[in-house]
Amino acid sequence: MTENSNALRVERIKAELKALKTDHDQLEQNLPPHGLKPGHLQRIEELEDLIREKEKDLAIIDPTLK
């Protein structure tokens, strides 16, 4: 891949990562005070997995990024 395509890919992944983190933070802020629903917890875990995957993708493209 060329340097330009890598830069575009990094920017795309960063944007996806930002959106995932925003969704995750909103879900955590809106945890019900009593009785966490399984679907809510499952979605938080799914977002955490997706965030880790995107961070790994960034590290593969550019190890200096975190």
C-alpha positions in Angstrom: 0.0 0.0 0.0 1.1 3.5 -0.6 1.7 6.0 2.2 -1.4 8.0 1.2 -3.7 5.0 1.3 -2.3 4.1 4.7 -3.0 7.6 5.9 -6.5 7.4 4.7 -7.0 4.0 6.3 -5.6 5.4 9.6 -8.0 8.3 9.5 -11.0 6.0 8.8 -10.1 3.7 11.6 -9.6 6.6 14.0 -13.0 8.0 13.1 -14.6 4.5 13.6 -12.8 4.2 16.9 -14.0 7.6 18.1 -17.6 6.7 17.3 -17.3 3.3 19.1 -15.8 5.0 22.2 -18.6 7.6 22.1 -21.3 4.9 22.0 -19.5 2.9 24.7 -19.3 6.0 27.0 -22.9 6.8 26.5 -24.0 3.3 27.3 -21.9 3.3 30.5 -23.3 6.7 31.5 -26.8 5.4 31.1 -26.5 2.3 33.1 -29.8 1.7 34.9 -29.5 2.2 38.7 -31.2 -1.1 39.5 -31.0 -4.3 37.5 -28.6 -4.2 34.6 -30.3 -5.7 31.6 -28.3 -8.5 29.8 -28.7 -6.7 26.4 -27.1 -3.5 27.8 -24.1 -5.4 29.2 -23.8 -7.4 26.0 -23.7 -4.3 23.9 -21.0 -2.7 26.2 -18.9 -5.9 25.8 -19.4 -5.9 22.0 -18.2 -2.3 21.8 -15.2 -3.0 24.0 -14.3 -5.9 21.6 -14.7 -3.7 18.6 -12.6 -0.9 20.2 -9.8 -3.4 20.9 -9.9 -4.7 17.3 -9.7 -1.2 15.9 -6.7 -0.4 18.2 -5.0 -3.5 17.0 -5.6 -2.5 13.3 -4.0 0.9 14.0 -1.0 -0.7 15.7 -0.5 -3.0 12.6 -0.6 0.0 10.2 1.5 2.3 12.4 3.0 0.9 15.6 3.6 4.4 16.9 -0.1 5.0 17.2 -2.1 4.1 20.3 
